[in-house]
Amino acid sequence: MPSLTIVGSLNTRPFAGDDLQILCLIQGFFRILQLCCLVIPLAVNYYFDYSSGRNLTINGIPPWCPAYHSKDVGGYLILTVEEQGNMKIERIDNTGIIIILSFFSVFIDLAWAGSVWSAASVGTPTETATRDAFLRPLLWCKIFIINLFPAILFSYGIYAVYAQRRNNYGCGDDQPIYYPDDSVWFVFYSVLTVSYAIELLIWAAILVNKIVAFLRGPRFFSRASAKDKVRRYEILVFNFLRCLSLCCCFKRGGKNLKNRGEFRDAAYALTDYVNNDTKMGIVFSDLYVGLKLLARVQKERRLHAIKNIASIAASRMSEEGDQDEVAQDELVLKLSLNTFSMRVMYSKRNMRNSVLTIQAKPLANKYEVIERAVLSCENEKDKRALADAAQFVPHSVNIYSKIGHAVQDHPLCVHNATFAIPLDSLNDDSFYLKSIPGQKSTKLLFASFFIGIHATVYAILADEVAKAIVVSVRGTISLEDVVVDLQCLPQELSKVGRKCGFEGSGRYCHSGILNRGKWMYNDIRKRRILRGVFSPGSPYESYDLVILGHSLGAGCACILATMMRHQYPRLRCFAFEPPGCVYDEALCKFTESFITSFVRHDDVVPRLTPANADALRDEFFELLARVKVSKIKLFRDVRNIVDNEDLSKRILSVLRTIENTPRDTQYYQQLLKFRNERKDKDGSNRSTTTKLYIPGKIIHLCDVNGDGSCYIPYWATRSEFNEIILSERMISDHSASALFDILKNIRLDALYASSTNYNTNLRNEIELDEDDNFHDQAQVVCSRQGGRNFGLSTIVTIAVTLSFLVNNGCEFFYREAVVSRNGEKRNDPSIRMGFYGYEPLRCATKDGCQGNNTILEGARVCAPFPPAFEADGYMKASRAFSFGTMSLGCVSFVMSWFSTCLQFNVKAWRGLCIILLLTTVFQGLVFLIFRTDLCTTSRNPLESILPVNVYCSVSIDGVTAAFAAVCWFMAAVGACLMARKVVRTTSNSR
């Protein structure tokens, strides 16, 4: 933070300089995937082609041409060199060159990613000077040097395909026996080439984007006005929601979304919140670590406030009771301090029935202790409020989907849009919602399933248990509901108040909720539903009218209840977890006589107001300026759960105090400019901006144990919800079904009769153990405490490389034959041989293989044995031991390098030692090849009637095999010593 400028307008946005670890991970994953899935399979195939001679050309003729098989080098016996004299044997190396360059490119990129990872970890998120000095040259190197490798590989790959297909695939006028393009390996080759092309396209797209941004800049166009910015955000919000509707196949609505001004309020609010002249340069990673750290800071502040509550409560108990009861109550206080989620403390005595709770001080980042009344089992109004809420909350849950499913196949359900029973059938028993559990005494009178910006789903029910007609309004579930949520600007109610019989002049309401309330009010009046239900002679004439809803539906229920209050004076409204910005202060006080709102614990929706969002943003910016560690370290720190006792210590380890915040950084200077700009804006808008709050009286359900086992309901004030609490349950606490279970299980008499409702074994936090530091370290570098075994891993790497070279070569031994004829001895030409092939001979003289002075030399290619050659038992055994050496070597290679990252126990080291010893034995047994017939029997037909002496001597690959065996043995000794060291360390620790 902010994004790193590489050159000109080219920067790393949306990543900051200390976010490049993410790009390193992406780059490394892509390279490793490319290496494992493409390069290594091609290299293995190339190795088999190399060892079997399938990639040789004879006089320029490739093996897929008919002319090649008339001169197959593999069909010649070893000593018939006269027929090989005029052959030009070459190897097709295009694939090999690409494989070598690909390996080099992968390792260069991985090394660059490691360098960037280290450089990006320098400094703090707001102190960027030192970090940028390291990163900028590395990014220059990536753009202008390292990116040449994909360009070269892509170009050479295209050229190799062209060269292979040229001149009828090298066959001239002949028809190829098979086409190399039909091979699966050509697909691998093509995908590898395309992967390099994709890399080049990414950089091309970045370049085009910068060109477009330059052309759209202020040099060619005038700067956008405030209205243009609002219009731009309006289109952005509309397109975003439209894309969401397409992604969910319109199952969550959005099919009829039109940009006809519905998004203007959201665009205006978004513009005012994030679009300022001073740019803070915040990126996504800053949001994650900043909000997680802010949640921890909030937690610490509340914990200190809880301790303050405990001291106040303890002093009051000492003044009021005897010592025995005080001691018991102090035990309760002590237990509650171990549970962070408890933010209230209450007296067990029925004589008080109050709570001490905490409330955030505006603009102070502190809490104050306040006392609130707990709902009492001795107060009839309190008991009725909870009983009615428990009775009516299922209707706010069922309206989401259950009512629609219950009547979707009913004849009275017209086009799945409306359901209405005839008014002369109010006594009909067939309209009870018996299919919904617990609703056998509830009759459905009317339901509207229209979904739109103004239209919403609601139902009118007759609850015969509570003797009430219930209007239940659905909350947010569709994209149209989201649009209504975003229409959060205040709208005056003077016109609505005059029409509905209440004072609306100078009183304001959430504009989106108001529009829906007006639609429901008009729809109910137009259909004459309530008029018919409460008409004389109706079975429900004496019933009360109750309007309720959850979430957005709670807000709509509040405005509908306010509009209908004049017509139905006994009307009551229950708002379950309503939005936090429904009414202004005056209207909230007016509705306290008939609206009751319920808020559960840390629910974010009742706290989500523009003022709270502004306060959260300002504290977030200030918190980032105080960070004193790198972002990668901060990222690892905020992921770990912290115990309450270590909370302050952990915060001080990553944050400076406010007094020690560095003020000479570019970020802090931007922060000062931002504060001054917001101060001027807030001052100019103070006279026109109206704050909105939760309507009616508020019952706060506080989870005292943090596990949902005990909720204390108390009468709260609107000022208690002036802070957005960042916690793990801020979203889950908004669940309507969970609220139903809570209200159903609350028993005021049981709450106060029990001596304590605390779980002494409850711990919401997990203490850090000693292994956490090791896990954090292993995630950053491949290292571990107690040393690194790079020596052992290096020896194993050398040994496995030598074993592969030995297995694939054709120079393991020299085969020589001495023939005696007429008393003279003649040495046949020496032939180099390996496990799977040999090196053919060719004439070294310009006049070919004519005459007696023919000089032969190796062709420097590895050809397969001729078809007439049959491997004997010793040759097969040597091949098997060579393959076993490579297999066990790969296992030991992986284990040895894992030992540099993980802490091996003694069993793992002993297992590695045994594997390495077996590999040493297998590597030595490959020398059984000297007992094969090639080293004991002549292969020349003329030698069968002449005395001949055949013997073999060690060649370069044989020496390499011996050195590999020594390396394997050294590695085995090293693994055994490590096992012994682990045993000693374990015994000393005991």
Secondary structure, DSSP 4 states (H G I P E B T S, - for coil): --EEEEETTEEEEEEEGGGHHHHHHHHHHHHHHHIIIIIHHHHHHHHHHHHHTTTEEETTB-TTSHHHHTT-GGGS-TT-GGGGTT--EEE--HHHHHHHHHHHHHHHHHHHHHHHHHHHTSS-SS--HHHHHHHHHHHHHIIIIITHHHHHHHHHHHHHHHHHHHHHHTTTTSPPSS-GGGSHHHHHHHHHHHHHHHHHHHHHHHHHHHHHHHHTSTTTSPPP-HHHHHHHHHHHHHHHHHHHHHHTTTTTS-TT---SSTTHHHHHHHHHHH--SS-----HHHHHHHHHHHHHHHHHHHHHHHHHHHHHHHHHHHHHS-HHHHHHHHHHHHHHHT-TT--EEE-S-TTT-EEEEEEEETTTTEEEEEEEEBP-TT-HHHHHHHHHHHHHHHHHHHTTTHHHHHHTTSTTEETTTEEE--GGGTT-GGGB-TTSTT-TTEEEEEEE---SSS---EEEEEETTTTEEEEEE--S-SHHHHHHHH--SEEE-HHHHHHHTS--TT-EEEHHHHHHHHHHHHHHHHHTHHHHHTSTT-TTTT-EEEEEEETHHHHHHHHHHHHHTTT-TT-EEEEES--S-SB-HHHHHHGGGTEEEEEETT-SGGG--HHHHHHHHHHHHHHHHTB-S-HHHHHHHHHS---GGGHHHHHHHHB--STT---SSHHHHHHHHHHHHHHHHHHHHTTT----B--SEEEEEEESSSSSS-EEEEEE-GGGG-S----TTTTGGG-HHHHHHHHHH--HHHHHHSS----TT--SS----THHHHHHHHHHSS--TT---HHHHHHHHHHHHHHHHHHH-S-SEEEEEEEEETTEEEEPPPEEE-SSEE--EEE-STT-S-SS---EEE-SS-EEPPTT----HHHHHHHHHHHHHHHHHHHHHHHHHHTTTS---HHHHHHHHHHHHHHHHHHHHGGGGGGSGGGTS---GGGGGS-EEEEEEE-HHHHHHHHHHHHHHHHHHHHHHHHHHHHHHHHHH-
